[in-house]
């Protein structure tokens, strides 16, 4: 089951494997799926890349609580120690930060705040599905996994006139980390 972030064709293009070479397609499909799952796991989007409903039980920090997933599309309810708060009692951001208004603070009891909300990407506004940077990150993860095994991917090349050795994993990994780092910063 693909999550729509990447596919065999994208991975092949990144690895510069000709489209007509199909002997590795089954492995590349597995790696593409693993790359997608890695990205979704980083974002904690267990329901997939598209909008899904979630319920988190979290600790509060004064007037703030943070959802575990983003981008948040809607907040259905916020319950603090069994009391449902009016939607006018708080604000929320796409990054998942919920703030109580009027100087109020959440309970200090551990995991006493329950947030029910929708998170994930939609086709509205700038939330293209899949987001191009996350699609690229999933493709990079698949390519990196391909190149971990020196028998699977090309690491060294020697044409007789020159030779080249590229640390592909390091290059892919740093770009992958840079992309997901932006999302990690949003998650706090």
C-alpha positions in Angstrom: 0.0 0.0 0.0 1.6 3.3 -1.1 0.9 6.5 0.8 1.4 8.6 -2.3 4.7 10.2 -1.4 7.0 8.3 -3.7 7.1 5.4 -6.1 9.5 3.2 -8.1 9.8 5.7 -11.0 10.8 8.5 -8.7 13.4 6.4 -6.9 14.8 5.2 -10.3 15.1 8.8 -11.5 17.0 9.8 -8.4 19.3 6.8 -8.7 19.6 7.3 -12.4 18.4 3.8 -13.2 16.9 3.7 -16.7 13.1 3.2 -16.7 13.6 0.1 -18.9 15.7 -1.7 -16.3 13.0 -3.5 -14.3 14.9 -6.3 -12.6 15.1 -4.4 -9.3 11.6 -2.9 -9.3 10.2 -5.2 -6.6 13.0 -4.2 -4.2 12.7 -0.5 -5.2 8.9 -0.7 -4.5 9.6 -2.1 -1.0 12.2 0.6 -0.4 9.8 3.3 -1.6 7.2 2.1 0.8 9.8 2.0 3.6 10.8 5.6 2.7 7.2 6.7 2.9 6.7 5.1 6.3 9.9 6.7 7.6 8.7 10.1 6.7 5.2 9.5 8.0 6.7 8.1 11.2 8.8 11.3 11.7 5.6 13.4 11.4 3.6 10.9 13.5 1.0 10.8 10.8 -0.1 7.2 11.5 -3.3 7.7 9.4 -1.2 8.6 6.3 -0.4 11.8 4.6 -3.9 13.0 4.1 -6.1 14.5 6.9 -7.1 12.0 9.6 -8.6 12.3 13.1 -6.4 11.9 16.2 -6.8 12.0 20.0 -3.8 12.8 22.1 -3.5 12.7 25.9 -0.7 15.2 26.8 1.0 17.1 29.6 0.4 20.8 29.8 2.9 23.6 30.2 1.1 26.5 31.8 -1.3 27.9 29.2 0.1 25.6 26.4 -0.3 22.1 25.1 1.1 20.6 21.9 -0.5 18.1 19.6 1.7 15.2 18.5 0.9 15.5 14.8 0.7 18.3 12.3 -0.3 20.2 10.3 -3.4 20.6 12.4 -6.5 21.3 10.2 -9.1 21.5 13.0 -9.5 21.0 16.7 -12.7 19.3 17.8 -12.3 19.4 21.5 -9.9 20.1 24.3 -10.6 18.5 27.7 -8.7 19.4 30.8 -9.1 17.0 33.8 -12.5 15.9 32.5 -13.9 19.4 31.7 -14.5 20.2 28.0 -13.3 23.7 27.2 -15.3 26.0 25.0 -13.7 26.6 21.6 -13.6 30.3 22.5 -11.3 29.5 25.5 -8.3 28.7 23.4 -6.5 29.3 20.1 -4.6 26.8 18.0 -2.1 26.9 15.2 -1.4 24.6 12.2 1.8 23.6 14.1 -0.4 22.1 16.8 0.2 24.6 19.6 -3.0 25.2 21.7 -3.0 28.2 23.9 -5.5 29.1 26.6 -6.8 32.6 26.5 -7.4 35.1 29.3 -4.3 34.1 31.4 -5.8 30.7 32.2 -3.5 27.6 32.7 -4.1 23.9 32.1 -4.0 21.5 35.0 -0.6 20.4 36.2 -1.7 16.8 36.5 0.3 14.4 34.3 -1.4 13.7 30.9 -4.6 15.4 32.0 -5.3 17.2 28.7 -7.1 15.3 25.9 -7.1 16.9 22.5 -9.2 15.6 19.6 -8.2 17.1 16.3 -7.7 16.5 12.6 -4.1 16.6 11.2 -2.5 15.9 7.9 -2.4 17.5 4.5 -5.3 18.6 2.3 -5.5 19.9 -1.2 -6.5 23.3 0.2 -4.2 26.3 -0.1 -0.5 25.4 0.1 -1.1 21.9 1.4 -0.4 20.1 -1.8 -0.7 16.3 -1.6 2.0 15.1 -1.3 4.0 18.1 -0.2 6.9 18.2 -2.7 9.6 18.3 0.0 8.2 15.3 1.9 7.8 13.4 -1.3 11.5 14.1 -2.0 12.4 13.0 1.5 10.7 9.7 1.0 12.5 9.2 -2.3 15.8 10.1 -0.6 15.2 7.6 2.2 14.5 4.8 -0.4 17.6 5.7 -2.4 19.7 5.8 0.7 18.5 2.4 1.7 19.4 1.1 -1.8 22.9 2.5 -1.6 23.6 1.1 1.9 24.3 -2.3 0.3 27.3 -1.8 -2.0 26.1 -4.7 -4.2 22.7 -3.0 -4.7 23.6 0.5 -5.8 26.5 2.1 -7.6 28.9 3.6 -5.2 32.2 3.5 -7.2 32.6 3.9 -11.0 35.7 3.4 -13.1 35.6 4.1 -16.8 39.3 3.6 -17.4 39.8 7.4 -18.1 38.7 8.4 -14.6 37.2 6.9 -11.5 34.7 8.4 -9.0 33.6 7.4 -5.6 30.6 9.2 -4.1 29.4 9.0 -0.5 25.8 8.9 -1.7 24.4 7.9 1.7 25.9 10.9 3.4 24.6 13.3 0.7 21.1 11.8 0.7 21.0 11.6 4.5 22.0 15.2 5.0 19.3 16.4 2.6 16.7 14.1 4.1 17.6 15.5 7.6 17.4 19.1 6.3 13.9 18.5 4.9 12.6 16.8 8.0 14.4 19.2 10.3 12.1 21.9 9.2 9.1 19.8 10.2 10.7 18.7 13.5 11.3 22.4 14.4 7.5 23.0 13.9 6.7 20.1 16.2 8.9 21.5 19.0 
